[in-house]
Amino acid sequence: TDGFLTSYVVDGREQLAEGGKLTPNFWRAPTDNDMGANLHKKLAAWRAPGYELQELKVLSRDADSVRLSATYRLEKVPVKLTLTYTLYQGGTIKVHQAMDGAGVDGPMLPRFGMQMQVPASMEYITYYGRGPVENYADRKAAADLGIYRQTVTEQFYSYIRPQENGNKCDVRWWQLTEKGGRGLDLRGDTPLSVSALHYTVDQLDDGEGKDNRHSELITPADCTNWCIDKVQMGLGCVNSWGATARPEYLLPLGDYEYTFILRPLR
């Protein structure tokens, strides 16, 4: 009914958490710098842009795969968004997301990507990218490229106020598994920006105000929220009372696309 992936069963095991979906995601929980620059209000259209499904169709089918697409018109920012899925025997899924935003008058994007909720038991991460600490487009020079083994619980940084955190840049591949090794392998056609937390974006978002609450008081979600991005705008950190990130780390509204592949790990 909405063109989103709502179930992903491999060998009889559901890979999505209860109520989980694979959906577009263009919003991040505002950082203190974002709020200082009033981006939580200026860019608010991307928090819940509204997805009007215009067409869902099968593009091709053969003995080994099915390819289909879902086309949307966003309600708050008048752009066209197309999701194309290629489903292979054995459970591999290739996902392509494309936005036609050139020439459209609208706010810049906090991020361009997708998110999905998988079971909280998918706690173990092995990835090839920048680490071991969180890093962002304009804050990654001190994060070395390498293979890291971590847990989802370790990804969350308890800032005094809840906000975006835990991102890893330049990810070539990322494996998210249960203790026994079952889970999913992620690969991008280009290096990705990835995070996995036991908190959803909504849980870390203070909305239009800055609540006097602390990170450790938020109850973890009963899932692992996995954000798979092409890119996320920079943090800025020039100051915390009005400056945005430098222009080369911003995401002006325009055409964006990327592809990633999810493969079951048995």
Disulfide bonds with the S-S distance in Angstrom:
none
